Amino acid sequence: MTQKINRETEQNIAQLQLMEQNITQLMMQRQAFQGQLLEIENAIKEIGQASGQSYKIIGNVMVASSKEDLKKDLEEKKEMFELRIKNYEKQEKTIKEKAEELQASVLKELKK
């Protein structure tokens, strides 16, 4: 039994595949930010335990900096990464919900 798929169903399947690709890209980007967030958290921890002079790298130059300034900069970066991660999670959730609805509609059409 061959099944003829109408044009709308084909478009929905293509859209579903695109959504899956978008979800995958968002997950990869979120994971990259989570890795950077972990590095920042570790740096904040190390600054708290460090004794003596602290430095920060600007381009190719290492510059002396106070622990307070370094910690403040890292806390700001940490906050930015946390916001970006939440944004990616929200986007993933939205796309997943739409994809589930579209998938249900496609399956319904294919069962006809």
Jmol script that loads the backbone (N, CA, C; Angstrom):
load data "model"
ATOM      1  N   MET A   1       0.842  -1.173   0.000  1.00  0.00           N
ATOM      2  CA  MET A   1       0.000   0.000   0.000  1.00  0.00           C
ATOM      3  C   MET A   1       0.891   1.242   0.000  1.00  0.00           C
ATOM      4  N   THR A   2       0.794   2.003  -1.030  1.00  0.00           N
ATOM      5  CA  THR A   2       1.553   3.254  -1.074  1.00  0.00           C
ATOM      6  C   THR A   2       0.682   4.379  -0.554  1.00  0.00           C
ATOM      7  N   GLN A   3       1.318   5.238   0.148  1.00  0.00           N
ATOM      8  CA  GLN A   3       0.570   6.330   0.756  1.00  0.00           C
ATOM      9  C   GLN A   3       1.005   7.636   0.127  1.00  0.00           C
ATOM     10  N   LYS A   4       0.069   8.362  -0.360  1.00  0.00           N
ATOM     11  CA  LYS A   4       0.372   9.658  -0.960  1.00  0.00           C
ATOM     12  C   LYS A   4       0.272  10.723   0.131  1.00  0.00           C
ATOM     13  N   ILE A   5       1.347  11.466   0.302  1.00  0.00           N
ATOM     14  CA  ILE A   5       1.378  12.514   1.309  1.00  0.00           C
ATOM     15  C   ILE A   5       1.063  13.838   0.633  1.00  0.00           C
ATOM     16  N   ASN A   6       0.110  14.551   1.214  1.00  0.00           N
ATOM     17  CA  ASN A   6      -0.243  15.826   0.595  1.00  0.00           C
ATOM     18  C   ASN A   6       0.845  16.868   0.835  1.00  0.00           C
ATOM     19  N   ARG A   7       0.778  17.935   0.078  1.00  0.00           N
ATOM     20  CA  ARG A   7       1.798  18.985   0.086  1.00  0.00           C
ATOM     21  C   ARG A   7       1.942  19.628   1.485  1.00  0.00           C
ATOM     22  N   GLU A   8       0.851  19.874   2.144  1.00  0.00           N
ATOM     23  CA  GLU A   8       0.889  20.503   3.473  1.00  0.00           C
ATOM     24  C   GLU A   8       1.621  19.607   4.481  1.00  0.00           C
ATOM     25  N   THR A   9       1.367  18.309   4.410  1.00  0.00           N
ATOM     26  CA  THR A   9       2.031  17.375   5.316  1.00  0.00           C
ATOM     27  C   THR A   9       3.529  17.347   5.039  1.00  0.00           C
ATOM     28  N   GLU A  10       3.907  17.372   3.772  1.00  0.00           N
ATOM     29  CA  GLU A  10       5.332  17.411   3.417  1.00  0.00           C
ATOM     30  C   GLU A  10       5.993  18.667   3.974  1.00  0.00           C
ATOM     31  N   GLN A  11       5.309  19.795   3.865  1.00  0.00           N
ATOM     32  CA  GLN A  11       5.846  21.049   4.408  1.00  0.00           C
ATOM     33  C   GLN A  11       5.971  20.980   5.926  1.00  0.00           C
ATOM     34  N   ASN A  12       4.988  20.361   6.567  1.00  0.00           N
ATOM     35  CA  ASN A  12       5.037  20.213   8.022  1.00  0.00           C
ATOM     36  C   ASN A  12       6.189  19.323   8.451  1.00  0.00           C
ATOM     37  N   ILE A  13       6.452  18.267   7.689  1.00  0.00           N
ATOM     38  CA  ILE A  13       7.574  17.376   7.998  1.00  0.00           C
ATOM     39  C   ILE A  13       8.891  18.126   7.843  1.00  0.00           C
ATOM     40  N   ALA A  14       9.007  18.919   6.781  1.00  0.00           N
ATOM     41  CA  ALA A  14      10.220  19.717   6.573  1.00  0.00           C
ATOM     42  C   ALA A  14      10.395  20.732   7.705  1.00  0.00           C
ATOM     43  N   GLN A  15       9.303  21.341   8.122  1.00  0.00           N
ATOM     44  CA  GLN A  15       9.355  22.307   9.217  1.00  0.00           C
ATOM     45  C   GLN A  15       9.754  21.614  10.524  1.00  0.00           C
ATOM     46  N   LEU A  16       9.262  20.411  10.721  1.00  0.00           N
ATOM     47  CA  LEU A  16       9.601  19.635  11.916  1.00  0.00           C
ATOM     48  C   LEU A  16      11.103  19.316  11.940  1.00  0.00           C
ATOM     49  N   GLN A  17      11.648  18.955  10.795  1.00  0.00           N
ATOM     50  CA  GLN A  17      13.081  18.671  10.705  1.00  0.00           C
ATOM     51  C   GLN A  17      13.905  19.923  11.005  1.00  0.00           C
ATOM     52  N   LEU A  18      13.436  21.061  10.510  1.00  0.00           N
ATOM     53  CA  LEU A  18      14.120  22.322  10.769  1.00  0.00           C
ATOM     54  C   LEU A  18      14.082  22.662  12.257  1.00  0.00           C
ATOM     55  N   MET A  19      12.953  22.408  12.887  1.00  0.00           N
ATOM     56  CA  MET A  19      12.833  22.655  14.334  1.00  0.00           C
ATOM     57  C   MET A  19      13.807  21.785  15.114  1.00  0.00           C
ATOM     58  N   GLU A  20      13.946  20.531  14.709  1.00  0.00           N
ATOM     59  CA  GLU A  20      14.879  19.624  15.382  1.00  0.00           C
ATOM     60  C   GLU A  20      16.318  20.129  15.240  1.00  0.00           C
ATOM     61  N   GLN A  21      16.658  20.649  14.059  1.00  0.00           N
ATOM     62  CA  GLN A  21      17.994  21.209  13.861  1.00  0.00           C
ATOM     63  C   GLN A  21      18.206  22.435  14.756  1.00  0.00           C
ATOM     64  N   ASN A  22      17.184  23.275  14.857  1.00  0.00           N
ATOM     65  CA  ASN A  22      17.268  24.464  15.706  1.00  0.00           C
ATOM     66  C   ASN A  22      17.470  24.073  17.169  1.00  0.00           C
ATOM     67  N   ILE A  23      16.747  23.065  17.608  1.00  0.00           N
ATOM     68  CA  ILE A  23      16.883  22.589  18.992  1.00  0.00           C
ATOM     69  C   ILE A  23      18.301  22.102  19.242  1.00  0.00           C
ATOM     70  N   THR A  24      18.843  21.357  18.291  1.00  0.00           N
ATOM     71  CA  THR A  24      20.202  20.840  18.421  1.00  0.00           C
ATOM     72  C   THR A  24      21.216  21.983  18.508  1.00  0.00           C
ATOM     73  N   GLN A  25      21.061  22.993  17.649  1.00  0.00           N
ATOM     74  CA  GLN A  25      21.973  24.141  17.684  1.00  0.00           C
ATOM     75  C   GLN A  25      21.874  24.885  19.008  1.00  0.00           C
ATOM     76  N   LEU A  26      20.658  25.093  19.482  1.00  0.00           N
ATOM     77  CA  LEU A  26      20.468  25.787  20.759  1.00  0.00           C
ATOM     78  C   LEU A  26      21.112  25.010  21.904  1.00  0.00           C
ATOM     79  N   MET A  27      20.955  23.687  21.882  1.00  0.00           N
ATOM     80  CA  MET A  27      21.545  22.858  22.932  1.00  0.00           C
ATOM     81  C   MET A  27      23.068  22.959  22.915  1.00  0.00           C
ATOM     82  N   MET A  28      23.654  22.955  21.726  1.00  0.00           N
ATOM     83  CA  MET A  28      25.110  23.051  21.616  1.00  0.00           C
ATOM     84  C   MET A  28      25.595  24.408  22.117  1.00  0.00           C
ATOM     85  N   GLN A  29      24.894  25.470  21.755  1.00  0.00           N
ATOM     86  CA  GLN A  29      25.279  26.806  22.210  1.00  0.00           C
ATOM     87  C   GLN A  29      25.125  26.927  23.727  1.00  0.00           C
ATOM     88  N   ARG A  30      24.033  26.382  24.247  1.00  0.00           N
ATOM     89  CA  ARG A  30      23.800  26.431  25.692  1.00  0.00           C
ATOM     90  C   ARG A  30      24.906  25.679  26.430  1.00  0.00           C
ATOM     91  N   GLN A  31      25.282  24.510  25.914  1.00  0.00           N
ATOM     92  CA  GLN A  31      26.341  23.725  26.555  1.00  0.00           C
ATOM     93  C   GLN A  31      27.678  24.459  26.527  1.00  0.00           C
ATOM     94  N   ALA A  32      27.954  25.180  25.441  1.00  0.00           N
ATOM     95  CA  ALA A  32      29.195  25.963  25.364  1.00  0.00           C
ATOM     96  C   ALA A  32      29.183  27.054  26.434  1.00  0.00           C
ATOM     97  N   PHE A  33      28.051  27.729  26.589  1.00  0.00           N
ATOM     98  CA  PHE A  33      27.946  28.767  27.615  1.00  0.00           C
ATOM     99  C   PHE A  33      28.044  28.168  29.014  1.00  0.00           C
ATOM    100  N   GLN A  34      27.490  26.980  29.206  1.00  0.00           N
ATOM    101  CA  GLN A  34      27.585  26.333  30.517  1.00  0.00           C
ATOM    102  C   GLN A  34      29.043  26.001  30.843  1.00  0.00           C
ATOM    103  N   GLY A  35      29.809  25.612  29.841  1.00  0.00           N
ATOM    104  CA  GLY A  35      31.236  25.347  30.046  1.00  0.00           C
ATOM    105  C   GLY A  35      31.979  26.609  30.442  1.00  0.00           C
ATOM    106  N   GLN A  36      31.670  27.712  29.770  1.00  0.00           N
ATOM    107  CA  GLN A  36      32.308  28.980  30.107  1.00  0.00           C
ATOM    108  C   GLN A  36      31.882  29.451  31.491  1.00  0.00           C
ATOM    109  N   LEU A  37      30.619  29.227  31.833  1.00  0.00           N
ATOM    110  CA  LEU A  37      30.119  29.601  33.156  1.00  0.00           C
ATOM    111  C   LEU A  37      30.871  28.827  34.240  1.00  0.00           C
ATOM    112  N   LEU A  38      31.109  27.561  34.000  1.00  0.00           N
ATOM    113  CA  LEU A  38      31.857  26.739  34.950  1.00  0.00           C
ATOM    114  C   LEU A  38      33.274  27.280  35.138  1.00  0.00           C
ATOM    115  N   GLU A  39      33.914  27.691  34.044  1.00  0.00           N
ATOM    116  CA  GLU A  39      35.254  28.274  34.138  1.00  0.00           C
ATOM    117  C   GLU A  39      35.238  29.553  34.968  1.00  0.00           C
ATOM    118  N   ILE A  40      34.236  30.382  34.751  1.00  0.00           N
ATOM    119  CA  ILE A  40      34.121  31.634  35.499  1.00  0.00           C
ATOM    120  C   ILE A  40      33.919  31.350  36.983  1.00  0.00           C
ATOM    121  N   GLU A  41      33.041  30.389  37.292  1.00  0.00           N
ATOM    122  CA  GLU A  41      32.803  30.038  38.699  1.00  0.00           C
ATOM    123  C   GLU A  41      34.085  29.526  39.357  1.00  0.00           C
ATOM    124  N   ASN A  42      34.853  28.727  38.630  1.00  0.00           N
ATOM    125  CA  ASN A  42      36.129  28.228  39.161  1.00  0.00           C
ATOM    126  C   ASN A  42      37.118  29.369  39.373  1.00  0.00           C
ATOM    127  N   ALA A  43      37.134  30.334  38.453  1.00  0.00           N
ATOM    128  CA  ALA A  43      38.035  31.480  38.591  1.00  0.00           C
ATOM    129  C   ALA A  43      37.657  32.317  39.815  1.00  0.00           C
ATOM    130  N   ILE A  44      36.364  32.511  40.033  1.00  0.00           N
ATOM    131  CA  ILE A  44      35.905  33.264  41.214  1.00  0.00           C
ATOM    132  C   ILE A  44      36.354  32.557  42.483  1.00  0.00           C
ATOM    133  N   LYS A  45      36.229  31.244  42.491  1.00  0.00           N
ATOM    134  CA  LYS A  45      36.640  30.457  43.656  1.00  0.00           C
ATOM    135  C   LYS A  45      38.153  30.588  43.893  1.00  0.00           C
ATOM    136  N   GLU A  46      38.928  30.520  42.824  1.00  0.00           N
ATOM    137  CA  GLU A  46      40.382  30.615  42.937  1.00  0.00           C
ATOM    138  C   GLU A  46      40.818  32.002  43.411  1.00  0.00           C
ATOM    139  N   ILE A  47      40.141  33.033  42.940  1.00  0.00           N
ATOM    140  CA  ILE A  47      40.478  34.394  43.374  1.00  0.00           C
ATOM    141  C   ILE A  47      40.268  34.528  44.874  1.00  0.00           C
ATOM    142  N   GLY A  48      39.202  33.931  45.378  1.00  0.00           N
ATOM    143  CA  GLY A  48      38.926  33.986  46.811  1.00  0.00           C
ATOM    144  C   GLY A  48      39.988  33.289  47.640  1.00  0.00           C
ATOM    145  N   GLN A  49      40.617  32.261  47.079  1.00  0.00           N
ATOM    146  CA  GLN A  49      41.633  31.488  47.808  1.00  0.00           C
ATOM    147  C   GLN A  49      43.051  31.991  47.570  1.00  0.00           C
ATOM    148  N   ALA A  50      43.227  32.833  46.550  1.00  0.00           N
ATOM    149  CA  ALA A  50      44.574  33.278  46.163  1.00  0.00           C
ATOM    150  C   ALA A  50      45.134  34.280  47.163  1.00  0.00           C
ATOM    151  N   SER A  51      46.435  34.198  47.342  1.00  0.00           N
ATOM    152  CA  SER A  51      47.113  35.192  48.169  1.00  0.00           C
ATOM    153  C   SER A  51      48.141  35.886  47.275  1.00  0.00           C
ATOM    154  N   GLY A  52      48.417  37.127  47.577  1.00  0.00           N
ATOM    155  CA  GLY A  52      49.391  37.854  46.764  1.00  0.00           C
ATOM    156  C   GLY A  52      48.710  38.605  45.636  1.00  0.00           C
ATOM    157  N   GLN A  53      49.518  39.011  44.656  1.00  0.00           N
ATOM    158  CA  GLN A  53      49.040  39.826  43.541  1.00  0.00           C
ATOM    159  C   GLN A  53      48.182  39.007  42.581  1.00  0.00           C
ATOM    160  N   SER A  54      47.147  39.660  42.050  1.00  0.00           N
ATOM    161  CA  SER A  54      46.290  39.027  41.043  1.00  0.00           C
ATOM    162  C   SER A  54      46.474  39.753  39.717  1.00  0.00           C
ATOM    163  N   TYR A  55      46.257  39.011  38.625  1.00  0.00           N
ATOM    164  CA  TYR A  55      46.442  39.567  37.285  1.00  0.00           C
ATOM    165  C   TYR A  55      45.242  39.214  36.415  1.00  0.00           C
ATOM    166  N   LYS A  56      45.059  40.043  35.384  1.00  0.00           N
ATOM    167  CA  LYS A  56      44.055  39.694  34.384  1.00  0.00           C
ATOM    168  C   LYS A  56      44.674  39.896  33.013  1.00  0.00           C
ATOM    169  N   ILE A  57      44.193  39.118  32.060  1.00  0.00           N
ATOM    170  CA  ILE A  57      44.753  39.168  30.717  1.00  0.00           C
ATOM    171  C   ILE A  57      43.853  40.042  29.850  1.00  0.00           C
ATOM    172  N   ILE A  58      44.471  41.026  29.222  1.00  0.00           N
ATOM    173  CA  ILE A  58      43.772  41.906  28.287  1.00  0.00           C
ATOM    174  C   ILE A  58      44.496  41.766  26.958  1.00  0.00           C
ATOM    175  N   GLY A  59      43.853  41.085  26.020  1.00  0.00           N
ATOM    176  CA  GLY A  59      44.515  40.813  24.746  1.00  0.00           C
ATOM    177  C   GLY A  59      45.686  39.883  24.972  1.00  0.00           C
ATOM    178  N   ASN A  60      46.888  40.356  24.619  1.00  0.00           N
ATOM    179  CA  ASN A  60      48.105  39.555  24.814  1.00  0.00           C
ATOM    180  C   ASN A  60      48.923  40.038  25.999  1.00  0.00           C
ATOM    181  N   VAL A  61      48.330  40.905  26.831  1.00  0.00           N
ATOM    182  CA  VAL A  61      49.060  41.512  27.932  1.00  0.00           C
ATOM    183  C   VAL A  61      48.439  41.094  29.263  1.00  0.00           C
ATOM    184  N   MET A  62      49.296  40.757  30.227  1.00  0.00           N
ATOM    185  CA  MET A  62      48.840  40.433  31.572  1.00  0.00           C
ATOM    186  C   MET A  62      49.040  41.675  32.444  1.00  0.00           C
ATOM    187  N   VAL A  63      47.958  42.122  33.088  1.00  0.00           N
ATOM    188  CA  VAL A  63      47.981  43.360  33.851  1.00  0.00           C
ATOM    189  C   VAL A  63      47.612  43.066  35.300  1.00  0.00           C
ATOM    190  N   ALA A  64      48.341  43.706  36.229  1.00  0.00           N
ATOM    191  CA  ALA A  64      48.024  43.555  37.645  1.00  0.00           C
ATOM    192  C   ALA A  64      46.668  44.194  37.923  1.00  0.00           C
ATOM    193  N   SER A  65      45.878  43.527  38.773  1.00  0.00           N
ATOM    194  CA  SER A  65      44.546  44.025  39.104  1.00  0.00           C
ATOM    195  C   SER A  65      44.206  43.602  40.526  1.00  0.00           C
ATOM    196  N   SER A  66      43.339  44.370  41.159  1.00  0.00           N
ATOM    197  CA  SER A  66      42.943  44.002  42.521  1.00  0.00           C
ATOM    198  C   SER A  66      41.974  42.825  42.472  1.00  0.00           C
ATOM    199  N   LYS A  67      41.977  42.057  43.530  1.00  0.00           N
ATOM    200  CA  LYS A  67      41.068  40.906  43.613  1.00  0.00           C
ATOM    201  C   LYS A  67      39.615  41.352  43.515  1.00  0.00           C
ATOM    202  N   GLU A  68      39.306  42.494  44.129  1.00  0.00           N
ATOM    203  CA  GLU A  68      37.931  42.995  44.120  1.00  0.00           C
ATOM    204  C   GLU A  68      37.466  43.311  42.698  1.00  0.00           C
ATOM    205  N   ASP A  69      38.358  43.976  41.918  1.00  0.00           N
ATOM    206  CA  ASP A  69      38.006  44.303  40.535  1.00  0.00           C
ATOM    207  C   ASP A  69      37.835  43.043  39.694  1.00  0.00           C
ATOM    208  N   LEU A  70      38.742  42.097  39.880  1.00  0.00           N
ATOM    209  CA  LEU A  70      38.647  40.840  39.133  1.00  0.00           C
ATOM    210  C   LEU A  70      37.356  40.097  39.482  1.00  0.00           C
ATOM    211  N   LYS A  71      37.068  40.035  40.764  1.00  0.00           N
ATOM    212  CA  LYS A  71      35.868  39.328  41.203  1.00  0.00           C
ATOM    213  C   LYS A  71      34.615  40.019  40.669  1.00  0.00           C
ATOM    214  N   LYS A  72      34.604  41.358  40.694  1.00  0.00           N
ATOM    215  CA  LYS A  72      33.458  42.110  40.180  1.00  0.00           C
ATOM    216  C   LYS A  72      33.256  41.825  38.690  1.00  0.00           C
ATOM    217  N   ASP A  73      34.357  41.866  37.918  1.00  0.00           N
ATOM    218  CA  ASP A  73      34.270  41.577  36.478  1.00  0.00           C
ATOM    219  C   ASP A  73      33.741  40.168  36.229  1.00  0.00           C
ATOM    220  N   LEU A  74      34.262  39.211  36.978  1.00  0.00           N
ATOM    221  CA  LEU A  74      33.838  37.820  36.801  1.00  0.00           C
ATOM    222  C   LEU A  74      32.381  37.617  37.208  1.00  0.00           C
ATOM    223  N   GLU A  75      31.952  38.294  38.256  1.00  0.00           N
ATOM    224  CA  GLU A  75      30.544  38.183  38.684  1.00  0.00           C
ATOM    225  C   GLU A  75      29.613  38.736  37.607  1.00  0.00           C
ATOM    226  N   GLU A  76      30.032  39.844  36.957  1.00  0.00           N
ATOM    227  CA  GLU A  76      29.231  40.417  35.872  1.00  0.00           C
ATOM    228  C   GLU A  76      29.149  39.446  34.693  1.00  0.00           C
ATOM    229  N   LYS A  77      30.285  38.847  34.347  1.00  0.00           N
ATOM    230  CA  LYS A  77      30.300  37.860  33.259  1.00  0.00           C
ATOM    231  C   LYS A  77      29.431  36.657  33.615  1.00  0.00           C
ATOM    232  N   LYS A  78      29.524  36.225  34.866  1.00  0.00           N
ATOM    233  CA  LYS A  78      28.736  35.082  35.328  1.00  0.00           C
ATOM    234  C   LYS A  78      27.248  35.371  35.167  1.00  0.00           C
ATOM    235  N   GLU A  79      26.838  36.560  35.579  1.00  0.00           N
ATOM    236  CA  GLU A  79      25.432  36.948  35.470  1.00  0.00           C
ATOM    237  C   GLU A  79      24.981  36.962  34.005  1.00  0.00           C
ATOM    238  N   MET A  80      25.845  37.493  33.131  1.00  0.00           N
ATOM    239  CA  MET A  80      25.518  37.541  31.703  1.00  0.00           C
ATOM    240  C   MET A  80      25.346  36.123  31.137  1.00  0.00           C
ATOM    241  N   PHE A  81      26.259  35.227  31.485  1.00  0.00           N
ATOM    242  CA  PHE A  81      26.169  33.855  30.983  1.00  0.00           C
ATOM    243  C   PHE A  81      24.934  33.143  31.527  1.00  0.00           C
ATOM    244  N   GLU A  82      24.608  33.385  32.782  1.00  0.00           N
ATOM    245  CA  GLU A  82      23.399  32.764  33.350  1.00  0.00           C
ATOM    246  C   GLU A  82      22.149  33.236  32.614  1.00  0.00           C
ATOM    247  N   LEU A  83      22.096  34.523  32.277  1.00  0.00           N
ATOM    248  CA  LEU A  83      20.948  35.046  31.524  1.00  0.00           C
ATOM    249  C   LEU A  83      20.872  34.429  30.127  1.00  0.00           C
ATOM    250  N   ARG A  84      22.023  34.316  29.484  1.00  0.00           N
ATOM    251  CA  ARG A  84      22.040  33.718  28.143  1.00  0.00           C
ATOM    252  C   ARG A  84      21.596  32.255  28.190  1.00  0.00           C
ATOM    253  N   ILE A  85      22.056  31.532  29.198  1.00  0.00           N
ATOM    254  CA  ILE A  85      21.681  30.119  29.333  1.00  0.00           C
ATOM    255  C   ILE A  85      20.174  30.000  29.546  1.00  0.00           C
ATOM    256  N   LYS A  86      19.618  30.846  30.404  1.00  0.00           N
ATOM    257  CA  LYS A  86      18.163  30.832  30.627  1.00  0.00           C
ATOM    258  C   LYS A  86      17.412  31.143  29.338  1.00  0.00           C
ATOM    259  N   ASN A  87      17.941  32.091  28.559  1.00  0.00           N
ATOM    260  CA  ASN A  87      17.315  32.446  27.290  1.00  0.00           C
ATOM    261  C   ASN A  87      17.323  31.255  26.333  1.00  0.00           C
ATOM    262  N   TYR A  88      18.461  30.566  26.234  1.00  0.00           N
ATOM    263  CA  TYR A  88      18.531  29.387  25.372  1.00  0.00           C
ATOM    264  C   TYR A  88      17.573  28.295  25.845  1.00  0.00           C
ATOM    265  N   GLU A  89      17.493  28.099  27.161  1.00  0.00           N
ATOM    266  CA  GLU A  89      16.577  27.083  27.693  1.00  0.00           C
ATOM    267  C   GLU A  89      15.129  27.425  27.344  1.00  0.00           C
ATOM    268  N   LYS A  90      14.787  28.692  27.447  1.00  0.00           N
ATOM    269  CA  LYS A  90      13.430  29.134  27.129  1.00  0.00           C
ATOM    270  C   LYS A  90      13.126  28.910  25.643  1.00  0.00           C
ATOM    271  N   GLN A  91      14.092  29.261  24.784  1.00  0.00           N
ATOM    272  CA  GLN A  91      13.920  29.050  23.346  1.00  0.00           C
ATOM    273  C   GLN A  91      13.770  27.565  23.025  1.00  0.00           C
ATOM    274  N   GLU A  92      14.606  26.738  23.651  1.00  0.00           N
ATOM    275  CA  GLU A  92      14.516  25.288  23.440  1.00  0.00           C
ATOM    276  C   GLU A  92      13.129  24.775  23.809  1.00  0.00           C
ATOM    277  N   LYS A  93      12.651  25.198  24.964  1.00  0.00           N
ATOM    278  CA  LYS A  93      11.351  24.742  25.448  1.00  0.00           C
ATOM    279  C   LYS A  93      10.237  25.142  24.483  1.00  0.00           C
ATOM    280  N   THR A  94      10.273  26.386  24.022  1.00  0.00           N
ATOM    281  CA  THR A  94       9.255  26.878  23.098  1.00  0.00           C
ATOM    282  C   THR A  94       9.257  26.079  21.798  1.00  0.00           C
ATOM    283  N   ILE A  95      10.441  25.869  21.243  1.00  0.00           N
ATOM    284  CA  ILE A  95      10.537  25.134  19.981  1.00  0.00           C
ATOM    285  C   ILE A  95      10.117  23.684  20.179  1.00  0.00           C
ATOM    286  N   LYS A  96      10.502  23.077  21.302  1.00  0.00           N
ATOM    287  CA  LYS A  96      10.107  21.688  21.566  1.00  0.00           C
ATOM    288  C   LYS A  96       8.595  21.554  21.647  1.00  0.00           C
ATOM    289  N   GLU A  97       7.950  22.506  22.314  1.00  0.00           N
ATOM    290  CA  GLU A  97       6.482  22.456  22.424  1.00  0.00           C
ATOM    291  C   GLU A  97       5.832  22.568  21.052  1.00  0.00           C
ATOM    292  N   LYS A  98       6.318  23.510  20.235  1.00  0.00           N
ATOM    293  CA  LYS A  98       5.767  23.666  18.883  1.00  0.00           C
ATOM    294  C   LYS A  98       6.028  22.416  18.041  1.00  0.00           C
ATOM    295  N   ALA A  99       7.210  21.839  18.196  1.00  0.00           N
ATOM    296  CA  ALA A  99       7.563  20.642  17.434  1.00  0.00           C
ATOM    297  C   ALA A  99       6.668  19.464  17.829  1.00  0.00           C
ATOM    298  N   GLU A 100       6.371  19.340  19.118  1.00  0.00           N
ATOM    299  CA  GLU A 100       5.494  18.255  19.574  1.00  0.00           C
ATOM    300  C   GLU A 100       4.089  18.408  18.993  1.00  0.00           C
ATOM    301  N   GLU A 101       3.599  19.641  18.964  1.00  0.00           N
ATOM    302  CA  GLU A 101       2.269  19.885  18.381  1.00  0.00           C
ATOM    303  C   GLU A 101       2.269  19.553  16.897  1.00  0.00           C
ATOM    304  N   LEU A 102       3.298  19.995  16.199  1.00  0.00           N
ATOM    305  CA  LEU A 102       3.401  19.743  14.766  1.00  0.00           C
ATOM    306  C   LEU A 102       3.558  18.256  14.488  1.00  0.00           C
ATOM    307  N   GLN A 103       4.323  17.572  15.315  1.00  0.00           N
ATOM    308  CA  GLN A 103       4.526  16.140  15.147  1.00  0.00           C
ATOM    309  C   GLN A 103       3.201  15.388  15.319  1.00  0.00           C
ATOM    310  N   ALA A 104       2.433  15.788  16.312  1.00  0.00           N
ATOM    311  CA  ALA A 104       1.140  15.145  16.534  1.00  0.00           C
ATOM    312  C   ALA A 104       0.231  15.355  15.327  1.00  0.00           C
ATOM    313  N   SER A 105       0.250  16.549  14.769  1.00  0.00           N
ATOM    314  CA  SER A 105      -0.583  16.841  13.601  1.00  0.00           C
ATOM    315  C   SER A 105      -0.127  16.046  12.382  1.00  0.00           C
ATOM    316  N   VAL A 106       1.193  15.915  12.194  1.00  0.00           N
ATOM    317  CA  VAL A 106       1.717  15.146  11.066  1.00  0.00           C
ATOM    318  C   VAL A 106       1.349  13.669  11.215  1.00  0.00           C
ATOM    319  N   LEU A 107       1.523  13.128  12.408  1.00  0.00           N
ATOM    320  CA  LEU A 107       1.175  11.723  12.639  1.00  0.00           C
ATOM    321  C   LEU A 107      -0.308  11.478  12.403  1.00  0.00           C
ATOM    322  N   LYS A 108      -1.119  12.413  12.805  1.00  0.00           N
ATOM    323  CA  LYS A 108      -2.562  12.301  12.582  1.00  0.00           C
ATOM    324  C   LYS A 108      -2.875  12.260  11.086  1.00  0.00           C
ATOM    325  N   GLU A 109      -2.203  13.126  10.331  1.00  0.00           N
ATOM    326  CA  GLU A 109      -2.401  13.152   8.877  1.00  0.00           C
ATOM    327  C   GLU A 109      -1.919  11.855   8.217  1.00  0.00           C
ATOM    328  N   LEU A 110      -0.809  11.332   8.704  1.00  0.00           N
ATOM    329  CA  LEU A 110      -0.246  10.127   8.092  1.00  0.00           C
ATOM    330  C   LEU A 110      -1.095   8.892   8.385  1.00  0.00           C
ATOM    331  N   LYS A 111      -1.845   8.917   9.478  1.00  0.00           N
ATOM    332  CA  LYS A 111      -2.690   7.772   9.826  1.00  0.00           C
ATOM    333  C   LYS A 111      -3.976   7.734   9.032  1.00  0.00           C
ATOM    334  N   LYS A 112      -4.293   8.827   8.360  1.00  0.00           N
ATOM    335  CA  LYS A 112      -5.542   8.874   7.590  1.00  0.00           C
ATOM    336  C   LYS A 112      -5.497   7.943   6.406  1.00  0.00           C
TER     337      LYS A 112
END
end "model"
wireframe off; spacefill off
backbone 0.3
color backbone group
